Amino acid sequence: MIISKTPLRLNFCGGATDIKDYRETYGGVVLNATINRYAYVFAKERIDNELWLKYSKNEIVKNVEDVENEVWKECLKSTGITKGVELVNLSDIPKGQGLGSSSAFTVGSLNALHALIGKHKSGAELAKESVEIGKKTSKPFGFQDYYAVSHGGLNLIEFGKDEEIIVNPIIIPKLLKRNLSENLLLFDTGVKRDTKDILLSQDIEKNRREEILHKIKETVYLSRDALYASDLRRFGELLHENWEFKKKVIKNVSNSEIDKYYTLAREAGAIGGKICTGTGTGGFLLFYVEPEKQDKVRATLELREIPFELEFGPFGSKIVHVEE
């Protein structure tokens, strides 16, 4: 039996620059970090040649083409395993909360399946293969997320016009990263939305929209520079600037209830923040809050807090158990 463990991730800024029209013209960039919340995939051989799949549903089939879970179907076909395997998926955070669970599911599944047949794949190989599976399963946006969760750590990820991906690790002192981690708070809004309604805004002309996307892109590099300068307060301010820009170009990325919580948190002392856009529900609200204001923010919002830390290594998708 093989068990893979793949981290979830937080996108801090740059997320709107992955929109196809903009990315293919100018290239995009995001700044993100993996956290100590994970997706697990168990893979085990079966002697009866059946495929047993356990996730939010249970499937038992004899032919890989009969698998309903599109991602697992393509992962099985990609690795050449078409019969005689049992797969189980567990996750610390459900899909659809904006933390990259879907990408971690794909990357972790490929990692476990390759390991089951005795192959080791690097983070870059897993990410590249996951991108191809994402195209086949019509996963919208966010193909850079595969690189975030497969590599792990704190990264500035650039994606070019020709889909070239460059993962640039941001190396900062461990104490500074610890302080950053401790100043980030994550809350469950409970707000229900559907990502298909989150679209590029048509209410502003193309040139103005591109101008704002350029500014979003700039906040990524400024945020990186703030980290290198050990200026965490500036990092928090840039989170706020990025969120304000993003609301102008992405239709329905927020709503009155999310805006209410965001305003309350800022009034209580949060410096900046954003919604973690999920594929089906409202996602989580992330805030940068200095220690002396955190209790006030918690008391003001009265939302369920999601405890987490930034990942401090080892990074990326890993095989954590091998049983003969």
N, C-alpha and C positions, 0 to 999 in steps of 0.2 A: 504494500500500500504506500502511496505517495501523498504527502500533504504539502500544498503550496500556500504561502502567506504573502499577500500583496497589500501594500498600504493604500489608504485613501488619501486624497489630497485637498488642499485649500488653494483656490486661485485668488491671488491678492488683487491683481490688476491686469488689464490688457485683454480681457475676455472677449470684447466685441470685435477685436481685430482679426478674429478667425472667420468672420463672415466671408463667404466665398468671393464675392465681387471685389471686396477690398483686399483680401489676402492675395488673390491672383494678380492684382495690379501693383500693390505696394509691399506685400509681405506683412506678416503679423508677428506679434511677440506677446508673451505672457510671463508673469512672475508668479511662481507657485511653490508650494512646499508640501511634502508628505507628512502625515500625522500618525500617531500611534493607535490608529483604528484601522482594522484590516478586513479583507475578504479572504476566505479560506476555500480551497478546493481540494477535496479528497478524491483520489483516483485509485481504483483497485481492479485487478483482473478478475474475470469470471470464467468459469470452466464451461458454462452452458451456452456461450456465444451470444447471449442476449445483451442488450444495452439497458441498464437500470440508471435512471437519472432522477435525482432528488434535489429540488430547489423549492420555489414556492408551490410547485406542482410535483407530482410523481409520474414518471413515464417508464413504461416497460415495453420495449420494441425489439424486433429482431433485425430490422433493416435501418441503416443510418438515415436513409431518405424519409423514413417515417417519423423521425425526431421532430417534435414541435418547437422546441427551443432553438431558434435560428442560430444563435451564437454557438451553442454547443454542437449543433449539426455541422457548422462550418469549421469549428475547431477540430472535431473528430476527423473530418475529411482532410483538413490541412495536414494533420499529423499522420494520416494513413491508418488510423484506428477506426475500423468500421464495425467491429463486433467484439463481444466478450469483455466489456468494461462496465464498471459502476462508478458514477460520478455523484458527488454530494457537494453542495455549495452552502456555506454559512457566511454571515457577514455581521460585523459589529454594528453597522449602520445600514438600514434598508436602502434599496435603490430609490432614486428619484429625489434625494435630498441635496443634490448639488455638490457632493464630495467625491465624485468620480467613481462611484461604486460599479457602474456598468463597465467602465474601462478596466477597473481592477479585476472584475469577473472574467473578462476576456483574456487579459494578460495572465492571470493566475491559472486559468483553465489550460491555456497553451503550455505554460511552464510545467504543470503537473502531468499533462499528457506526454510531452516530450520526455520528461524524466521517467515515466512509466516504461518507455521503450528504450531507456538507457542513453538518452541524448541530453546534453547540456546546452542551453541557449542563453546568450548574453542578453542584457536588458535591451540593447539596440535591436537585436534580432527579434526578440519577443514583441517589441513595439512595432517594428516594420510589418511583421506578420499580422499583428492585431489590426493595423490600419487597413490591410487588405480585407480582413474579415468584416471590419466596420463598413467598408464600402458595399460588401455583398449583403449585409443585413440592414442597410439603410439607416445606420446610426447617424443622426444629425450632428453637425458641428463637432468641435472638441477633439479632433484626432490627435492633437498635441497631448491630450490627457494620457494616452497610452504611453507616451514617453515619460511623462511625469511619474506615473506609478511604477513603471518598469525600472526606471533608473533610481528613483527616490531622492530624498534630500531637498535642499533649497536651491531652486534653479530658475534661471532666465532662459526661456525656450523660444527660439526664433524659428519661424516657419516661412519659407520663401515662396516665391511665385510658382515654382515647379514642385511644390510639396517637399522640398528639402527641409529636414529638421535638424537644428543645431541645439544641443543641450549644453548650456553654459552653467556649471555649478557656481553658486555664490558661496565663497569660503569666507566666513567671518569667525571671530573668536567664539569659543564655546559659551563663555559667560554672556556675551551679547545675544547669542541665539537663545540662550536660556531666558534672558530677560524679555526678548521678543515673544517667546512662547508663553511666558507667564502673563504678558499684557494682552493676550488675545482671548476673547470670550465668545462662545458660540451658543446660540439660543434657538430653540425650536419654536417657530412662529405658529405652527399648526394651520397656516393659511394654505388653502387648497387652490392650485392652479394647474393648467396644462401647458407644457412647453410649446406645443404647436401654436399657441396664441402669442408667444413671445417672438416677435418678428421685427425686422428692420423697419424703423418708422418711415412712413411715406409723407409725413407732415412737414418735412423740411426738404429743401432742394438738395440735389446730389452734391454740389460743391460744398455746401454748408455741412452736410453730413460727413463728407470726407475730411473736412477741416477738423471736426470734432473727433473723428477716429484718429487723426494724426495726433491730437492732443492726448487721447487715451494711450496711444503708443508711447508718447513722450513720458507719460507718468510712470511707465514701466522702467525706463532707464533712470529716471529721477529717483524712483523708489530703490533701485539697486544702488545708486550713488549714496542715498541716505543711509543704507545699511553699511556700506563701506566706510562712511564717515561716522559710524556709530551714533547716528542721529535718529533714534527710534520715534521721537515725537514727530519729526518731519515725515517719517514713514507713515505714521497714523494720519497725518494731514493729507498725504497723497492718496491714501485709501478713500478719504472723503471726496477729494477732487475727482478721482476716477469714477466713483459712484455717481456723482452729479453729472459728469459727462455721459456716462453710460445711459442714464435715464433719458437723455435727450435723443439718443439714436436708436434705442431698442424699445419698441412698443410693448407695453404691458410688462416690462421687466419688474415693475413695482405696481402697487395699488394703494388705495387709501389706508388700509390696515397696516401694511408694511411701512408706509411713510409715517404713520402714527408712531409705531414702535421705534423707528429710526430717529425721529425727532425727540421722543422722550429720552432715548439713550444719550443723544447729544446734549440735551439740556441737563442730564444727570452727570455728565462729565466724559462721555466717550468722545475721543478725538476724531475718529473716522470709522468707516465700516462699509458693509455691502451685503446684499442678499446672495446666498450661494444658490444659484439657479439650478433647480432639479428637473428631471425628466418626468413630471407627472404630478408633483406636489409643490407646495410653496417653498420648500427648501429651508435652510437655516440662515439666521442672521449672524454675521461675524462682526465683531467690534474690536477696535484697538482702544484699550482703557488702561490708564496708569493705575498702579496698585491702590493708591489712596482713594480712588473714585469707584472702584469695582463693586464694593458692597452697595453703594448708592444706586448704581446702574442695575444691579440684580434686583434690588428692592423695588425700583421704579417699574421695571418691565414685568415682573412677576411671571416670567416665562420659564419653561423647563430648560435648564442649562445642560449642555452636552460637554462633559469633561474630556479634555484631550491635551496632548502635548505635541509639539513638533517632533518629528522623527530624528533621533540623534545617531542612528546607525546600529547595525549594518543596514544599508539602504536598499530600497527597491524590492522587487518580487523575489522571493527566496523559497527554496525547498527546505522545509523545516523537519520533515520526517520521511525516512525511507525504511520500509520493512520488507525483508525478503519474503 
